[in-house]
């Protein structure tokens, strides 16, 4: 019984990995990714699901974007 459950979970995870980005179910794991649009996405999957529709958007770096704006206002 337990073995069937483990196999089901493994196959489901493989299915999600092979799915295209538009139907991707992203995890809630927080691993920030910064993009060239100046936004920080919660993880690589969230970035890919949004970025795949924007050809001008590319990955910039892993981590947060720090704004050094002297005004301190949100843009």
Phi and psi restraints in degrees (range 20) as a CNS / XPLOR table:
assign (resid 1 and name C) (resid 2 and name N)
       (resid 2 and name CA) (resid 2 and name C) 1.0 -62.9 20.0 2
assign (resid 2 and name N) (resid 2 and name CA)
       (resid 2 and name C) (resid 3 and name N) 1.0 -37.5 20.0 2
assign (resid 2 and name C) (resid 3 and name N)
       (resid 3 and name CA) (resid 3 and name C) 1.0 -62.9 20.0 2
assign (resid 3 and name N) (resid 3 and name CA)
       (resid 3 and name C) (resid 4 and name N) 1.0 -39.5 20.0 2
assign (resid 3 and name C) (resid 4 and name N)
       (resid 4 and name CA) (resid 4 and name C) 1.0 -64.9 20.0 2
assign (resid 4 and name N) (resid 4 and name CA)
       (resid 4 and name C) (resid 5 and name N) 1.0 -38.4 20.0 2
assign (resid 4 and name C) (resid 5 and name N)
       (resid 5 and name CA) (resid 5 and name C) 1.0 -64.4 20.0 2
assign (resid 5 and name N) (resid 5 and name CA)
       (resid 5 and name C) (resid 6 and name N) 1.0 -44.9 20.0 2
assign (resid 5 and name C) (resid 6 and name N)
       (resid 6 and name CA) (resid 6 and name C) 1.0 -62.2 20.0 2
assign (resid 6 and name N) (resid 6 and name CA)
       (resid 6 and name C) (resid 7 and name N) 1.0 -45.4 20.0 2
assign (resid 6 and name C) (resid 7 and name N)
       (resid 7 and name CA) (resid 7 and name C) 1.0 -62.3 20.0 2
assign (resid 7 and name N) (resid 7 and name CA)
       (resid 7 and name C) (resid 8 and name N) 1.0 -39.6 20.0 2
assign (resid 7 and name C) (resid 8 and name N)
       (resid 8 and name CA) (resid 8 and name C) 1.0 -62.8 20.0 2
assign (resid 8 and name N) (resid 8 and name CA)
       (resid 8 and name C) (resid 9 and name N) 1.0 -42.2 20.0 2
assign (resid 8 and name C) (resid 9 and name N)
       (resid 9 and name CA) (resid 9 and name C) 1.0 -64.9 20.0 2
assign (resid 9 and name N) (resid 9 and name CA)
       (resid 9 and name C) (resid 10 and name N) 1.0 -42.0 20.0 2
assign (resid 9 and name C) (resid 10 and name N)
       (resid 10 and name CA) (resid 10 and name C) 1.0 -62.5 20.0 2
assign (resid 10 and name N) (resid 10 and name CA)
       (resid 10 and name C) (resid 11 and name N) 1.0 -46.9 20.0 2
assign (resid 10 and name C) (resid 11 and name N)
       (resid 11 and name CA) (resid 11 and name C) 1.0 -65.0 20.0 2
assign (resid 11 and name N) (resid 11 and name CA)
       (resid 11 and name C) (resid 12 and name N) 1.0 -37.9 20.0 2
assign (resid 11 and name C) (resid 12 and name N)
       (resid 12 and name CA) (resid 12 and name C) 1.0 -64.4 20.0 2
assign (resid 12 and name N) (resid 12 and name CA)
       (resid 12 and name C) (resid 13 and name N) 1.0 -42.6 20.0 2
assign (resid 12 and name C) (resid 13 and name N)
       (resid 13 and name CA) (resid 13 and name C) 1.0 -63.0 20.0 2
assign (resid 13 and name N) (resid 13 and name CA)
       (resid 13 and name C) (resid 14 and name N) 1.0 -39.3 20.0 2
assign (resid 13 and name C) (resid 14 and name N)
       (resid 14 and name CA) (resid 14 and name C) 1.0 -64.6 20.0 2
assign (resid 14 and name N) (resid 14 and name CA)
       (resid 14 and name C) (resid 15 and name N) 1.0 -39.9 20.0 2
assign (resid 14 and name C) (resid 15 and name N)
       (resid 15 and name CA) (resid 15 and name C) 1.0 -61.4 20.0 2
assign (resid 15 and name N) (resid 15 and name CA)
       (resid 15 and name C) (resid 16 and name N) 1.0 -45.0 20.0 2
assign (resid 15 and name C) (resid 16 and name N)
       (resid 16 and name CA) (resid 16 and name C) 1.0 -65.4 20.0 2
assign (resid 16 and name N) (resid 16 and name CA)
       (resid 16 and name C) (resid 17 and name N) 1.0 -35.2 20.0 2
assign (resid 16 and name C) (resid 17 and name N)
       (resid 17 and name CA) (resid 17 and name C) 1.0 -66.7 20.0 2
assign (resid 17 and name N) (resid 17 and name CA)
       (resid 17 and name C) (resid 18 and name N) 1.0 -37.0 20.0 2
assign (resid 17 and name C) (resid 18 and name N)
       (resid 18 and name CA) (resid 18 and name C) 1.0 -83.3 20.0 2
assign (resid 18 and name N) (resid 18 and name CA)
       (resid 18 and name C) (resid 19 and name N) 1.0 -10.2 20.0 2
assign (resid 18 and name C) (resid 19 and name N)
       (resid 19 and name CA) (resid 19 and name C) 1.0 -68.4 20.0 2
assign (resid 19 and name N) (resid 19 and name CA)
       (resid 19 and name C) (resid 20 and name N) 1.0 150.5 20.0 2
assign (resid 19 and name C) (resid 20 and name N)
       (resid 20 and name CA) (resid 20 and name C) 1.0 -70.9 20.0 2
assign (resid 20 and name N) (resid 20 and name CA)
       (resid 20 and name C) (resid 21 and name N) 1.0 161.4 20.0 2
assign (resid 20 and name C) (resid 21 and name N)
       (resid 21 and name CA) (resid 21 and name C) 1.0 -63.3 20.0 2
assign (resid 21 and name N) (resid 21 and name CA)
       (resid 21 and name C) (resid 22 and name N) 1.0 -29.5 20.0 2
assign (resid 21 and name C) (resid 22 and name N)
       (resid 22 and name CA) (resid 22 and name C) 1.0 -68.5 20.0 2
assign (resid 22 and name N) (resid 22 and name CA)
       (resid 22 and name C) (resid 23 and name N) 1.0 -25.5 20.0 2
assign (resid 22 and name C) (resid 23 and name N)
       (resid 23 and name CA) (resid 23 and name C) 1.0 -111.7 20.0 2
assign (resid 23 and name N) (resid 23 and name CA)
       (resid 23 and name C) (resid 24 and name N) 1.0 15.1 20.0 2
assign (resid 23 and name C) (resid 24 and name N)
       (resid 24 and name CA) (resid 24 and name C) 1.0 -66.3 20.0 2
assign (resid 24 and name N) (resid 24 and name CA)
       (resid 24 and name C) (resid 25 and name N) 1.0 136.9 20.0 2
assign (resid 24 and name C) (resid 25 and name N)
       (resid 25 and name CA) (resid 25 and name C) 1.0 -100.4 20.0 2
assign (resid 25 and name N) (resid 25 and name CA)
       (resid 25 and name C) (resid 26 and name N) 1.0 107.3 20.0 2
assign (resid 25 and name C) (resid 26 and name N)
       (resid 26 and name CA) (resid 26 and name C) 1.0 -84.1 20.0 2
assign (resid 26 and name N) (resid 26 and name CA)
       (resid 26 and name C) (resid 27 and name N) 1.0 145.8 20.0 2
assign (resid 26 and name C) (resid 27 and name N)
       (resid 27 and name CA) (resid 27 and name C) 1.0 -75.2 20.0 2
assign (resid 27 and name N) (resid 27 and name CA)
       (resid 27 and name C) (resid 28 and name N) 1.0 169.2 20.0 2
assign (resid 27 and name C) (resid 28 and name N)
       (resid 28 and name CA) (resid 28 and name C) 1.0 -96.0 20.0 2
assign (resid 28 and name N) (resid 28 and name CA)
       (resid 28 and name C) (resid 29 and name N) 1.0 7.9 20.0 2
assign (resid 28 and name C) (resid 29 and name N)
       (resid 29 and name CA) (resid 29 and name C) 1.0 -60.0 20.0 2
assign (resid 29 and name N) (resid 29 and name CA)
       (resid 29 and name C) (resid 30 and name N) 1.0 126.6 20.0 2
assign (resid 29 and name C) (resid 30 and name N)
       (resid 30 and name CA) (resid 30 and name C) 1.0 -91.5 20.0 2
assign (resid 30 and name N) (resid 30 and name CA)
       (resid 30 and name C) (resid 31 and name N) 1.0 108.8 20.0 2
assign (resid 30 and name C) (resid 31 and name N)
       (resid 31 and name CA) (resid 31 and name C) 1.0 -143.0 20.0 2
assign (resid 31 and name N) (resid 31 and name CA)
       (resid 31 and name C) (resid 32 and name N) 1.0 81.1 20.0 2
assign (resid 31 and name C) (resid 32 and name N)
       (resid 32 and name CA) (resid 32 and name C) 1.0 -55.3 20.0 2
assign (resid 32 and name N) (resid 32 and name CA)
       (resid 32 and name C) (resid 33 and name N) 1.0 142.1 20.0 2
assign (resid 32 and name C) (resid 33 and name N)
       (resid 33 and name CA) (resid 33 and name C) 1.0 -130.5 20.0 2
assign (resid 33 and name N) (resid 33 and name CA)
       (resid 33 and name C) (resid 34 and name N) 1.0 131.1 20.0 2
assign (resid 33 and name C) (resid 34 and name N)
       (resid 34 and name CA) (resid 34 and name C) 1.0 -98.5 20.0 2
assign (resid 34 and name N) (resid 34 and name CA)
       (resid 34 and name C) (resid 35 and name N) 1.0 135.6 20.0 2
assign (resid 34 and name C) (resid 35 and name N)
       (resid 35 and name CA) (resid 35 and name C) 1.0 -113.2 20.0 2
assign (resid 35 and name N) (resid 35 and name CA)
       (resid 35 and name C) (resid 36 and name N) 1.0 167.7 20.0 2
assign (resid 35 and name C) (resid 36 and name N)
       (resid 36 and name CA) (resid 36 and name C) 1.0 -70.9 20.0 2
assign (resid 36 and name N) (resid 36 and name CA)
       (resid 36 and name C) (resid 37 and name N) 1.0 -8.0 20.0 2
assign (resid 36 and name C) (resid 37 and name N)
       (resid 37 and name CA) (resid 37 and name C) 1.0 -86.0 20.0 2
assign (resid 37 and name N) (resid 37 and name CA)
       (resid 37 and name C) (resid 38 and name N) 1.0 4.4 20.0 2
assign (resid 37 and name C) (resid 38 and name N)
       (resid 38 and name CA) (resid 38 and name C) 1.0 84.3 20.0 2
assign (resid 38 and name N) (resid 38 and name CA)
       (resid 38 and name C) (resid 39 and name N) 1.0 7.4 20.0 2
assign (resid 38 and name C) (resid 39 and name N)
       (resid 39 and name CA) (resid 39 and name C) 1.0 -103.7 20.0 2
assign (resid 39 and name N) (resid 39 and name CA)
       (resid 39 and name C) (resid 40 and name N) 1.0 149.6 20.0 2
assign (resid 39 and name C) (resid 40 and name N)
       (resid 40 and name CA) (resid 40 and name C) 1.0 -105.5 20.0 2
assign (resid 40 and name N) (resid 40 and name CA)
       (resid 40 and name C) (resid 41 and name N) 1.0 125.4 20.0 2
assign (resid 40 and name C) (resid 41 and name N)
       (resid 41 and name CA) (resid 41 and name C) 1.0 -100.4 20.0 2
assign (resid 41 and name N) (resid 41 and name CA)
       (resid 41 and name C) (resid 42 and name N) 1.0 148.7 20.0 2
assign (resid 41 and name C) (resid 42 and name N)
       (resid 42 and name CA) (resid 42 and name C) 1.0 -63.5 20.0 2
assign (resid 42 and name N) (resid 42 and name CA)
       (resid 42 and name C) (resid 43 and name N) 1.0 -28.6 20.0 2
assign (resid 42 and name C) (resid 43 and name N)
       (resid 43 and name CA) (resid 43 and name C) 1.0 -162.4 20.0 2
assign (resid 43 and name N) (resid 43 and name CA)
       (resid 43 and name C) (resid 44 and name N) 1.0 175.2 20.0 2
assign (resid 43 and name C) (resid 44 and name N)
       (resid 44 and name CA) (resid 44 and name C) 1.0 -62.1 20.0 2
assign (resid 44 and name N) (resid 44 and name CA)
       (resid 44 and name C) (resid 45 and name N) 1.0 -36.0 20.0 2
assign (resid 44 and name C) (resid 45 and name N)
       (resid 45 and name CA) (resid 45 and name C) 1.0 -65.7 20.0 2
assign (resid 45 and name N) (resid 45 and name CA)
       (resid 45 and name C) (resid 46 and name N) 1.0 -45.1 20.0 2
assign (resid 45 and name C) (resid 46 and name N)
       (resid 46 and name CA) (resid 46 and name C) 1.0 -62.1 20.0 2
assign (resid 46 and name N) (resid 46 and name CA)
       (resid 46 and name C) (resid 47 and name N) 1.0 -40.6 20.0 2
assign (resid 46 and name C) (resid 47 and name N)
       (resid 47 and name CA) (resid 47 and name C) 1.0 -61.6 20.0 2
assign (resid 47 and name N) (resid 47 and name CA)
       (resid 47 and name C) (resid 48 and name N) 1.0 -46.4 20.0 2
assign (resid 47 and name C) (resid 48 and name N)
       (resid 48 and name CA) (resid 48 and name C) 1.0 -65.9 20.0 2
assign (resid 48 and name N) (resid 48 and name CA)
       (resid 48 and name C) (resid 49 and name N) 1.0 -37.3 20.0 2
assign (resid 48 and name C) (resid 49 and name N)
       (resid 49 and name CA) (resid 49 and name C) 1.0 -68.6 20.0 2
assign (resid 49 and name N) (resid 49 and name CA)
       (resid 49 and name C) (resid 50 and name N) 1.0 -29.0 20.0 2
assign (resid 49 and name C) (resid 50 and name N)
       (resid 50 and name CA) (resid 50 and name C) 1.0 -91.2 20.0 2
assign (resid 50 and name N) (resid 50 and name CA)
       (resid 50 and name C) (resid 51 and name N) 1.0 -43.8 20.0 2
assign (resid 50 and name C) (resid 51 and name N)
       (resid 51 and name CA) (resid 51 and name C) 1.0 -66.8 20.0 2
assign (resid 51 and name N) (resid 51 and name CA)
       (resid 51 and name C) (resid 52 and name N) 1.0 -24.3 20.0 2
assign (resid 51 and name C) (resid 52 and name N)
       (resid 52 and name CA) (resid 52 and name C) 1.0 -66.5 20.0 2
assign (resid 52 and name N) (resid 52 and name CA)
       (resid 52 and name C) (resid 53 and name N) 1.0 -18.7 20.0 2
assign (resid 52 and name C) (resid 53 and name N)
       (resid 53 and name CA) (resid 53 and name C) 1.0 -95.5 20.0 2
assign (resid 53 and name N) (resid 53 and name CA)
       (resid 53 and name C) (resid 54 and name N) 1.0 -5.2 20.0 2
assign (resid 53 and name C) (resid 54 and name N)
       (resid 54 and name CA) (resid 54 and name C) 1.0 -123.6 20.0 2
assign (resid 54 and name N) (resid 54 and name CA)
       (resid 54 and name C) (resid 55 and name N) 1.0 104.4 20.0 2
assign (resid 54 and name C) (resid 55 and name N)
       (resid 55 and name CA) (resid 55 and name C) 1.0 -67.0 20.0 2
assign (resid 55 and name N) (resid 55 and name CA)
       (resid 55 and name C) (resid 56 and name N) 1.0 -24.1 20.0 2
assign (resid 55 and name C) (resid 56 and name N)
       (resid 56 and name CA) (resid 56 and name C) 1.0 -83.4 20.0 2
assign (resid 56 and name N) (resid 56 and name CA)
       (resid 56 and name C) (resid 57 and name N) 1.0 -8.9 20.0 2
assign (resid 56 and name C) (resid 57 and name N)
       (resid 57 and name CA) (resid 57 and name C) 1.0 -89.3 20.0 2
assign (resid 57 and name N) (resid 57 and name CA)
       (resid 57 and name C) (resid 58 and name N) 1.0 125.8 20.0 2
assign (resid 57 and name C) (resid 58 and name N)
       (resid 58 and name CA) (resid 58 and name C) 1.0 -131.5 20.0 2
assign (resid 58 and name N) (resid 58 and name CA)
       (resid 58 and name C) (resid 59 and name N) 1.0 160.8 20.0 2
assign (resid 58 and name C) (resid 59 and name N)
       (resid 59 and name CA) (resid 59 and name C) 1.0 -70.8 20.0 2
assign (resid 59 and name N) (resid 59 and name CA)
       (resid 59 and name C) (resid 60 and name N) 1.0 132.6 20.0 2
assign (resid 59 and name C) (resid 60 and name N)
       (resid 60 and name CA) (resid 60 and name C) 1.0 -103.9 20.0 2
assign (resid 60 and name N) (resid 60 and name CA)
       (resid 60 and name C) (resid 61 and name N) 1.0 -52.3 20.0 2
assign (resid 60 and name C) (resid 61 and name N)
       (resid 61 and name CA) (resid 61 and name C) 1.0 -166.7 20.0 2
assign (resid 61 and name N) (resid 61 and name CA)
       (resid 61 and name C) (resid 62 and name N) 1.0 164.0 20.0 2
assign (resid 61 and name C) (resid 62 and name N)
       (resid 62 and name CA) (resid 62 and name C) 1.0 -85.9 20.0 2
assign (resid 62 and name N) (resid 62 and name CA)
       (resid 62 and name C) (resid 63 and name N) 1.0 137.6 20.0 2
assign (resid 62 and name C) (resid 63 and name N)
       (resid 63 and name CA) (resid 63 and name C) 1.0 114.5 20.0 2
assign (resid 63 and name N) (resid 63 and name CA)
       (resid 63 and name C) (resid 64 and name N) 1.0 -170.1 20.0 2
assign (resid 63 and name C) (resid 64 and name N)
       (resid 64 and name CA) (resid 64 and name C) 1.0 -85.6 20.0 2
assign (resid 64 and name N) (resid 64 and name CA)
       (resid 64 and name C) (resid 65 and name N) 1.0 156.9 20.0 2
assign (resid 64 and name C) (resid 65 and name N)
       (resid 65 and name CA) (resid 65 and name C) 1.0 -97.1 20.0 2
assign (resid 65 and name N) (resid 65 and name CA)
       (resid 65 and name C) (resid 66 and name N) 1.0 123.4 20.0 2
assign (resid 65 and name C) (resid 66 and name N)
       (resid 66 and name CA) (resid 66 and name C) 1.0 -100.3 20.0 2
assign (resid 66 and name N) (resid 66 and name CA)
       (resid 66 and name C) (resid 67 and name N) 1.0 124.9 20.0 2
assign (resid 66 and name C) (resid 67 and name N)
       (resid 67 and name CA) (resid 67 and name C) 1.0 -92.4 20.0 2
assign (resid 67 and name N) (resid 67 and name CA)
       (resid 67 and name C) (resid 68 and name N) 1.0 127.1 20.0 2
assign (resid 67 and name C) (resid 68 and name N)
       (resid 68 and name CA) (resid 68 and name C) 1.0 -104.2 20.0 2
assign (resid 68 and name N) (resid 68 and name CA)
       (resid 68 and name C) (resid 69 and name N) 1.0 26.9 20.0 2
assign (resid 68 and name C) (resid 69 and name N)
       (resid 69 and name CA) (resid 69 and name C) 1.0 -63.6 20.0 2
assign (resid 69 and name N) (resid 69 and name CA)
       (resid 69 and name C) (resid 70 and name N) 1.0 122.8 20.0 2
assign (resid 69 and name C) (resid 70 and name N)
       (resid 70 and name CA) (resid 70 and name C) 1.0 -65.5 20.0 2
assign (resid 70 and name N) (resid 70 and name CA)
       (resid 70 and name C) (resid 71 and name N) 1.0 -28.2 20.0 2
assign (resid 70 and name C) (resid 71 and name N)
       (resid 71 and name CA) (resid 71 and name C) 1.0 -73.4 20.0 2
assign (resid 71 and name N) (resid 71 and name CA)
       (resid 71 and name C) (resid 72 and name N) 1.0 -26.4 20.0 2
assign (resid 71 and name C) (resid 72 and name N)
       (resid 72 and name CA) (resid 72 and name C) 1.0 72.5 20.0 2
assign (resid 72 and name N) (resid 72 and name CA)
       (resid 72 and name C) (resid 73 and name N) 1.0 6.3 20.0 2
assign (resid 72 and name C) (resid 73 and name N)
       (resid 73 and name CA) (resid 73 and name C) 1.0 -82.4 20.0 2
assign (resid 73 and name N) (resid 73 and name CA)
       (resid 73 and name C) (resid 74 and name N) 1.0 146.1 20.0 2
assign (resid 73 and name C) (resid 74 and name N)
       (resid 74 and name CA) (resid 74 and name C) 1.0 -74.0 20.0 2
assign (resid 74 and name N) (resid 74 and name CA)
       (resid 74 and name C) (resid 75 and name N) 1.0 136.2 20.0 2
